[in-house]
Amino acid sequence: MVDLNRRGALGAVFTGAAAAALPTIADAATAAAKPAATWAKGVEGQRKADLGDGTFLNPILAGDHPDPSILKDGEVYYMTHSSFDAYPGLLIWRSTDLVNWTPVGPALKTNVGSIWAPELCKHNGRYYIFLPAKFPDNNTSYVIWADQIEGPWSEPVDLKLPRYIDPGHVVDEHGVRWLFLSGGDRIQLAPDGLSTIGKPEHVYDPWHYPEDWDVEGFSPEGPKVTKRGDYYYLVTAVGGTAGPPTGHMVIVARSKSLAGPWENDPKNPIVRTTDNSEKWWSRGHATLVQGPAGDWWTVYHGYENGFYTLGRQTLLAPVTWTKDGWFEVGGGDLSKPLPKPKGGKVGPHGLALSDDFGADKHGVQWNFFDPKPGEHDRISRSGGVMTLKGAGEAPSTGAPLIFVNGDQAYEIECEIEVDADTRAGLILFYDRQLYCGLGFDTKNFVTHQYGIERGRPANPQGSKMLMRLKNDRCIVSFHTSGDGGATWKRFDRGMEVSGYHHNVRGGFLMLKPGLYAAGKGSARFKGFKYRALA
């Protein structure tokens, strides 16, 4: 059995082999400056996997889309990911070719904690998401359900599974439902999937890597079970989710019974980053899925070399079944274009991140970080203006509005107006202890850096200004305009943020762009613009 707290074991400090395996800032800059291939450009110049010539270049979902759980539902695919402290959470994505994806909507509105590695499945015509959640004083797993993928989704039902994460749903040959859990355990589900029967039982001892490999820790997690022919195939991640780039990996075992015995693949691991020079690091947490033409693929996640700040991104690789009944994962290190899955219908991809605030994109784009009950009531929209009531005294004590993006370089821009005794601005936010950005009140600017509020130079522009934040491969700069954009002035504070990530801070999060309002009054935001940079 695995102790749930193992994921936070590194905390804010990493040492030994983990530190040795991590790149220096210079290494990251070199990797970022020499891209191995070029993506297609989607909406707002955002990078897009589909190259338009029958090939694609990973990632299929750029930015923080970790622990992918994928469901084939007829000719349509749905996928969701760990959403951690972002609410509304568990955004569901839709595709008809496994490469191009569009958002459906969020499934989880009630804050039950930090959401890790969900499982999206369908049973007897009903959709389910099993989700581990962590509060400081409560660790458990919940289930939510819906009769339509668009919702409405139920409120979370507590399955009372402390000390476990990463549930994987499977139905045995007798129609009995099971959840496979971290550490090689399983537990039976009631027929309706809303409660458990009995206690967890240990059924699998995962394959163990050689002792001289650089890993974060054994940590068997992410069990996903697929039936093919006479065998159940149990795909598991070991080696730790982050830490050394060579740590996280994918292993597989098979059995003719869910109770075992399980036979480990003699070729384990079937996916692993083997060298720090590779494009994708810490590759793991895989799920098998059948393609539109009946062939097989796997989705898993990885960190992009030089861009830990973007979080773990969703990757797609081909699967080939071998004569001995095992399978191999192709695509190499995924640094080069691959042939697209055959037979799919090409659809649109992505989401425009610019927002005129005419429609409600809360949960599809914007999320509050760890919101309190009623947090959504801080937002109102009218005439193309979003008004956000202040909360706390700074991003560290409030709940900023943030979103996921996937570009290595980009800029955001917005017109902001503040009431008296109110501060607002644009930020890059990891968590309440690690963020950066620029804000202002009617008299002064406030510089946010390292998760604290630093310089407060005079603000000659008063209560209203245009503000622009540029993140060019982890080099951050700010510009402001007091005349509607006719002239811009660069703010005299630049930042380097390549260290704002999990291996420094913990939490498995992403450095997300966003905006905030703090203090006693409100701030008004108009004409939010996003643009990817070359």
N, C-alpha and C positions, 0 to 999 in steps of 0.2 A: 504494500500500500504506500502511496506517495503522499508526503506531507505537502499540503497546498501552499505553504509559505516558501517552498523552495524557489518559486519564481522570483521572489524578491530578495533572494539571498545575497545578491551582489550589492544591493543598496546603491549608495552613491560612490562606492569605491570599488575598483577592480584591480587585482594584483596578479602576479605570477604569470602562468602561461597565457591567460586571457589578455593581460596587458601587452605581452610580447607579440601576440598575434594581431593586435589592432594597428591600423595605420597611423602614421603621424599626419598632421595637417598638410604637410607638403605632399605626402603620398596621396591623400585624398584629392588635393588640388590637381595633381598630375593625372590621376584617373579621370577626374571630371573634365579636364581640358582635352582629353583624347578619346572621344566616344568611338566605340568599335563599329557602330552602324548608325543609320539615321532613321528615325521614325517618320511616319506620315503625320501631317498636321490636321487636327480636327478643329472643332469649334474654338474660337479665340486663340488659335495656334497651339492648343493643347496637344501633347503627343498622343498618337494613336497607333495601335498595334497593326491594324490591317493596312498593308502597303499597297493594296489595289491591284496587285499583279498575281494573285493566287498565293501569296505568302504573307506571313505576319512576323513581327518582331516583338518579343516580350518586353515589358509586361502587358498582359491583356487588360488589367486594371491597374493603372499607375497610382502611386501614392499609397496611403495606409489602408490596405485591404488584406489583413492577415487572417490566417486560419480559415481558408475558404471552405465553405460547405456547399456542395453543388447538388442539385436535384434535376434529373431528366424527367419531364412531365409531358409525355407524348412527344411532339416535335419541338417543344420549348424547353429551355433550360432556365433555372432560377439559382441564384447564388446569394449567400450572405456571409458576413465576416464578423470577427470580434469588433465590437464597437467601444469597449472599455467604458470610460466615464462620459461619453458623448450621448446626449439625449435630445430628442427622440433617437433611439438606437436601433440596431439590427436592420439597416437599410437593405432591402431586397433588390437584386438586379435581375434583368431579363435578357436573354439572348436566343437567337435561332441558328447561330453558327459557331458558338463557343469563343468567338474572337471579339465581336462587337456587342457591347452591353449598354443598356439604358436602365435608369432607376425606376422601380415600381413604387416604392414608398417604404417608410419605416414600420417595423412590426412592434416595437417596444416603446411605450411612452412613460411608464412608471419607473422611477429610479429605484432599482433594487441592488445597485452596486456596480462595480466594474465588471463588464461582460467579457468573458473569455471563451473562445473556441466553441461556437454554437453548432448545433446539428439541425439542418433543415431537411425534413422528410415528408412523405405523403403516405397515409395508410387508410384504406377503406374510404377514399374520397375526401379525406380531411388532411389539411396541412398542419404540421407541428414544427415548432422550434424548441429544442432542448438547449438550455443555456446555463452555464456556470456563472455565478455572480459572487463578487467579493466585496463586502463591507469590512471596515476595520474590526467590527465585533461580530461578524456573521459571514460564514462561507457556506454556500449551499448550491444546489442546482434547481432551476425552475423549468417549467414547460408552459408554452403558450400555444394556442391553436386558432385556426380560422377555417371556414368552409370555402373561402375564396382567397387566393394568394394576395389580392389587394386589400384584404381585411373586410370587416373589422377583426382585429386580433383580440383574443381574450386577455384578461389580466393575468399576471404570472401566478402559477400554482407551484408551491414549494414542494419539491420531491424529497426534501430532508436527506440530502447526501453530502454531509460535511466531509472535508478532507479529500474530495475527488474533484477532478476537472475533466473537460473535454469528452462529454458523452457521445457515443456513436450508436445510432439506432439500427437494429436488424431484427428481422422476423425469421424464426427457424422453420424447419420443414413441417412442424405441427401447427403453425400459425401463432406460436407464442412470441410475444414481443420482448426484446431485451435491450438494455443499454450496456455497451462496453465502456469501461471507465479507465482512467489513468492507472498505470501500474500493473496492467494485466488482469484486472478484475471485471466482473459483470454483475448485473442485477436484473431480475425479472420485472417487467412492467405489467400493470393491470391491462386488461383488454382495451380500455379507453385511453391508455397512455398517460393518465393524469395522476397516477400514484404507483408506488413500487410494491412488490411482493417479496417477503423474506428479507434476507440480508445479503450484502455483496459477497461474492465468492471469487476466489482466485483461480483462474483457469489457464493463465499463460505466463511463462517466464521469457521475457523478450531477449532476443539476441543481444550480446554485449560486444562492443568494439574493443580492439586491442588497447592495452593500458597506456601505450606510449602515444596515442593520438591526442591532439590538442582539442579538448572539448570543454563545455561549461559544466556538465554533470550528466549522469545517466538519464534521469528524468523521463521515463517512458510515458508518452502522452499522445493525444490525438488519434485514438484507435478508430479506424473506419473499416467496416466489414462489407465485402461484396461477394455474392454467390455467383459462381460460374462453373457450369458442369457439375461434377460431383463434389467440388470443393468450395468451402468458404475461405476467402483470402482476407487476412487481417493485416492491414497496413498501419504501421505505428511510427511515430517520431521518437528518436532518442538523441542524446548528446547535448540537450539544452537548447532553448530557443534563440539565444543570442550568444554573448561572449565571443570566443574565438570564431572567426569566419568558417573554420573547418568543423565546428562542433555539431550543429544541427544536421540531422540526416534522416533518411527514410529507410525503414526495414519492412520485410513482409514475412508472414508465416501462413501456412494453410492447414486446414483440417476438414474432415468429412462431418464433423460434429462441432457445434459451437462450444460444447463442453470440453473439447480437446480429445486427444492430445494434439498439440500444435507443432508442426514441423517447420523449422526456420529455413528460409531460402539459403542455400549454400553460397549464393552470390551476394548476400547482404554486405553493406548497404546498397540499395538499388539507386539511390540518389544521395549525393554528398558533394559539397564544395571541397576540393582536395588541395587547392592552392590559393593563396591570398591574392594572386594576380587575376583570378577569374572575375567575370562581370557580376555574378550574383553570389552573395555570401549567405551562409546559414540557411541553406535550402532544405525545407522539410515541411511536414504537416500536409501529406498528400491524400487525395481522394481519387479513386478510379471513377471514370464516367464513360459511357458509350457514346460515340460521336453520331452525327446525323446519318451517316452512311453505314453504321454498324461497327465501325472500327473502334479502337479504344484509346483513351487519352487520360491524362491525370492533371489535376490542378493542385498546385502547392504554392508556398510563399518563399520569398527571399529578400534580403537586404541588397540594395544596389550599391556596388563598390563605389565608395566616395560620397554616398548620400544616405547615411544612416538616418538623417533628419527626416527623410520621406517615409520612414517606417517600413514595414514589410509589405511587399507588393505581390499581387497575384500573377502567377506564371502558369503557362500551359505547355505541356510536352506530350509527344506521341508515345503510345505503349504498344509493344509487340509481344504477343504470346508465343512461347517457345514450345517445341515438341515435347519437352519433359513436364509441361503443365505449369511452368512458372511464367513470369513476364519480365520484360526489360523495358526501361524508360529511356527513350531516345532524346535527341536534341542537344547532346553534349552539354556545354556550360550555358546554353541559351543565349549566347552573345551574338548569334547570327540569325538571319531570317529562316523560317521554317515553312514548309508547305501547310496551307490551311487545312482544317478538317474538310473532307469532301461531303457534298450533299446538303449543306446548310443553306439557309436563305440569308443573304447579307442584309443587315438592318443598320439603323443609325447607331452611333456610339457616343457615350459620354453625356455631359451636362454642361450647359453654359453657366459659368460661375459669376458672370456679371449679373447685377440685380437692380432693376429699376424700382423694386419694392411695390410693384403693382399687384403681385400675386404672393401667396404665402408659400415660401420655399423652406419653411421650418421643418426639419426632419429629412428633407430630400437633399438640401445643401447645408443649411445652417443648423448647428447644434449648440445647446448650452453645455458647458463643462460642469459635470456633477451638480445638476440643478437642485434647488430646494423645491418642495411642493408649491405650486402656483407660480413658478418662475416664468412660465410662458406669458403670464399676465403683464409682465414688464413691457411686452411688445405691442405696439399698435401701428397701423398703417393707414395713410390717407393722402391722396393726391401725389403719389410717387415719393412720399417721405415715410421712413420708418422711425418712429419715436421709441427710444429705449430708456426706461427708467433706470436711474443709477442704482448700483448695488455695491456695498462695501466701499472701501476707500481707495482701492487699487485692484488690478486683476487678481492679486493674491488673495483677496478677501471677498471677491464677487464671483459671478459666473459669466465669463465672456462668451460671445457668440463666435464660433469658429467653424471651419470647414476643411474637408480633405481636398487637396490638389495633388497633382502628380508630376509637375514640371520641375526640371532642374534649375530653371531661371524664370522668373516671372515678376510682375508688378501688380499691385492693387492700388486703387485710387478711390476716394470718396469725398463728397462735401459733408462737412460736419459742423453742426452748430450746437453750442452748449448753453444751458441755463447758468445762472449764478450758482456758486457753490457746487459745481459739477465739473468733472473731468471726463474726457473721452478721447479716443484715438484709435490707431491701427496697431496691431500687435502680431507677433509670431509667438504662439503659445504652446508650450509642451505640457506643463502642469502649473499648479499655483506656486511652486517653488522655482520654476525655471521658465522664463519667458523674456522677450525683449520687445521694444516698440517705442512709439512716440505718442504722447497725449498732450492735452492742453486744457487749461481753464481760461477764464476771461482775462487773466493777467500774466500767466506764466505757462511755458512748456513744462512737461515732465518727461524725463528720459528713463525708459525702462530697460534694464540690462541685468543679466545674471539672476533674474527673478526678484530684483529690488528696484526701488525708485531712486534715481541718482540726481543728476543735475536738473535745476529748475530755472533756466534762463528766461528772461523777459519775453513775453508774447506781444509783439506790436500789432498783431492782426485782430485782436479782440476775440469776440465770441463765435466767429464764423470763419472757416477757411476750407480750402481744398487741401487734402493731404495725400501724399503718394508714398508708398513703401515699395522698395525694390529689393528683391532677394536674388542676386546673381551668383548662383552656385555657392551659397553660404556667405557671401559678402553682402551686407545689408546697408542700405542708405535710405534717406528720407528727404523729400522735398515738400515745400508748402507754397500755397498761392493765396493771396488775399484779394485778388482782382478777377476771380472766376476762371483762372487758368491762362490769362494773357501773359503773365510772367511768373516764373517759379524761382524759388530760392532754396538752395541745398542747405539742410540743417547740419550744423557743425558737430555731428557725432555719427561715426560709422561703426559698424560692428562685424565681427566674424563669428558665425554660429555653428560651425561644423561639429562642435562638441555638445550641442543641445540634443542629446539622444539617450537611448536606454542604457547603453554600456557605461554612461557617466551617471545618469540620474535614476535608472530603474523605471519600471512602470509599463514598458513595452509600447510606448506611445509614439506620436509623430509631432514634429514642430509644425503646427497648423496656423495658417493665416486667419485673421479675424479682426473683430472690433470689440470695443468695450465702452461702457459708461459707468462711472462711479460717482459717489457723492449724493447730495440731498435732492437734486433736481433730475432733469432728463436731458438727453442729447438727441438730436435729430440727424439722421443720415439720409443722404440723397445721392442717387446716381453712382452706385457702387460698380466699379469696373475692374475686370480681371483681364490680364493679357500675358500669354506665355512669351518668353523671350528666346531668341536664338542662342 
